[in-house]
């Protein structure tokens, strides 16, 4: 497993946690953002950006 694969796996796991939270949180189900939902969304975004840095760009 390379660093990029590990970062991608980490991003995927955070995304699954975020989806589980969205299903379980009554506030998020109603469309109201809770603090944990916001933190998870930011963490997923940061992890995805970190995983994309290791990939070559297509030109």
Residue pairs with C-beta under 8 A, 6 or more apart in sequence:
1 9
2 54
3 54
4 51
4 54
4 55
7 47
7 50
7 51
7 54
8 51
10 47
10 51
11 44
11 47
11 48
11 50
11 51
14 40
14 43
14 44
14 47
15 44
17 40
18 37
18 40
18 41
18 43
18 44
21 28
21 36
21 37
21 40
22 28
22 29
22 37
23 29
25 34
25 36
25 37
27 33
27 34
27 37
28 34
28 37
